[in-house]
Amino acid sequence: MPRVRSNVARLKRKKQIMKAARGNFGGRSKLWKAAKETVERGWVYAYRDRKNKKREFRKLWILRINAAAHQHEMTYSALMHGLSKAGIEIDRKILSDLAIVDADAFSELVAKAKSALAAA
């Protein structure tokens, strides 16, 4: 069987890595080994942080809802429990946006949650 040299495929992979390494400092953008390590580490961080980004935003929304709920003499957990009792299905992203942008609509939701908790 003839010997196959992976020259074209190898250079294509190398070109992809070196293109991704542009913008790094010094040898990290010029030298093969340093560039490869930097780019692969960056890809690992990017994969991990795409997951962490979702967690961080959910934490932020909960924090904002809790702060707005405390202005209406309620806790976050009581508010969410009251909204579920009232049959209001609204996600945390929209609820936190309402708390910031439209305080009147948020106060109406709080009133409905309070009435649902009182009825139960």
Secondary structure, 3 states (H helix, E strand, C coil): CCCCCCHHHHHHHHHHHHHHCCCCCCHHHHCHHHHHHHHHHHHHHHHHHHHHHHHHHHHHHHHHHHHHHHHCCCCHHHHHHHHHHCCCCCCHHHHHHHHHHCHHHHHHHHHHHHHHHHHC
